[in-house]
Amino acid sequence: MPVRVVVHYRDPDGPTETLAAAYRRAARDLAGTPGLLGHELLGAIDGDGRFALLMAWRDLASYRAWERRLRAAGHPSPLRKFQDRTRPGGHYEVYVVHDADYPAADAAGAADPLSQPSG
């Protein structure tokens, strides 16, 4: 069953290019990760420095395998220093996709960006 992972970040200096640059470096590292269907960085509309990384995984086993490799490597992500550890319940959440429908997003027929390969 597909899963989505939401990792919460905060840039203490507000909406700067620093976090976005770290995301681009992390995206290069994620390219080709088995089971990762896609990812995108979301920024809060109010510009208060809150961000979320939305990751789409083929299944929970693929996500957990990646997480084990990341942990064994000492969590080298350039985004790690931005993790919002002040959130109740933790800085990330894992959700099972129970149902999904991705109709064309516009007249050009663009599909859901998370259904596209990462990279």
C-alpha positions as CSV (number, residue, x, y, z in Angstrom):
1,M,0.0,0.0,0.0
2,P,1.4,3.5,-0.9
3,V,2.5,5.8,1.9
4,R,3.2,9.5,2.2
5,V,5.7,11.0,4.6
6,V,5.5,14.6,5.8
7,V,8.7,16.0,7.4
8,H,8.3,19.4,9.1
9,Y,11.0,22.0,8.9
10,R,11.5,25.5,10.2
11,D,13.9,28.1,9.0
12,P,14.5,30.2,12.1
13,D,15.6,33.1,9.9
14,G,12.3,33.1,8.1
15,P,11.6,32.3,4.4
16,T,15.2,32.3,3.1
17,E,16.9,30.6,0.2
18,T,19.0,28.5,2.7
19,L,16.4,25.9,3.3
20,A,15.5,25.7,-0.4
21,A,19.1,25.2,-1.3
22,A,19.4,22.4,1.3
23,Y,16.3,20.8,-0.3
24,R,17.9,20.9,-3.8
25,R,21.0,19.1,-2.4
26,A,18.9,16.5,-0.6
27,A,16.8,16.0,-3.8
28,R,20.0,15.1,-5.7
29,D,20.8,12.6,-2.9
30,L,17.3,11.1,-3.1
31,A,17.5,10.6,-6.9
32,G,17.1,6.9,-7.8
33,T,16.1,5.8,-4.3
34,P,14.2,2.5,-4.6
35,G,10.5,2.9,-3.9
36,L,10.5,6.7,-3.8
37,L,7.9,8.0,-6.2
38,G,8.5,11.7,-5.8
39,H,8.8,14.6,-3.3
40,E,8.2,18.3,-3.1
41,L,9.0,21.1,-0.7
42,L,6.0,23.1,0.6
43,G,6.3,26.5,2.2
44,A,3.7,28.0,4.5
45,I,1.7,30.7,2.8
46,D,2.1,33.2,5.6
47,G,5.9,33.1,5.1
48,D,6.7,32.4,8.7
49,G,9.6,30.0,7.9
50,R,7.5,26.8,8.2
51,F,8.1,24.2,5.5
52,A,7.1,20.6,4.9
53,L,8.7,17.9,2.7
54,L,6.1,15.7,1.2
55,M,7.5,12.3,0.0
56,A,5.5,9.7,-1.9
57,W,6.6,6.1,-1.4
58,R,5.5,3.0,-3.2
59,D,5.0,1.2,0.1
60,L,6.0,1.2,3.8
61,A,8.7,-1.4,3.3
62,S,10.5,0.9,0.8
63,Y,10.3,3.9,3.1
64,R,11.6,1.8,6.1
65,A,14.5,0.4,4.1
66,W,15.5,3.9,3.1
67,E,15.1,5.1,6.7
68,R,17.4,2.3,8.0
69,R,20.1,3.2,5.4
70,L,19.8,6.9,6.4
71,R,20.1,6.0,10.1
72,A,23.1,3.8,9.5
73,A,24.8,6.6,7.5
74,G,24.3,9.0,10.5
75,H,21.5,11.0,8.9
76,P,23.6,13.0,6.5
77,S,20.7,15.0,5.0
78,P,21.4,18.7,4.5
79,L,17.9,19.4,5.7
80,R,18.5,17.8,9.1
81,K,19.4,21.0,10.9
82,F,16.0,22.5,9.8
83,Q,13.8,19.8,11.3
84,D,11.1,21.3,13.4
85,R,11.5,19.3,16.6
86,T,9.1,21.6,18.5
87,R,6.1,20.0,16.9
88,P,3.9,17.9,19.3
89,G,4.2,14.3,18.2
90,G,7.5,14.8,16.4
91,H,9.0,16.3,13.3
92,Y,7.6,13.8,10.8
93,E,4.5,11.8,10.1
94,V,3.8,8.7,8.0
95,Y,0.4,8.2,6.3
96,V,-1.0,5.2,4.4
97,V,-2.8,6.2,1.2
98,H,-6.2,4.6,1.5
99,D,-7.7,6.1,-1.6
100,A,-6.4,8.5,-4.3
101,D,-7.6,10.0,-7.5
102,Y,-5.3,12.1,-9.7
103,P,-7.3,13.6,-12.6
104,A,-5.5,15.9,-15.0
105,A,-4.5,19.0,-13.1
106,D,-4.9,21.4,-16.0
107,A,-5.9,21.6,-19.7
108,A,-2.4,20.4,-20.7
109,G,-3.1,17.1,-18.8
110,A,-0.4,17.5,-16.1
111,A,-0.5,14.6,-13.7
112,D,0.0,14.7,-10.0
113,P,3.6,15.8,-9.4
114,L,4.1,13.2,-6.7
115,S,3.4,10.4,-9.2
116,Q,6.4,11.5,-11.2
117,P,9.9,10.0,-10.6
118,S,12.0,11.9,-8.1
119,G,15.1,13.8,-9.1
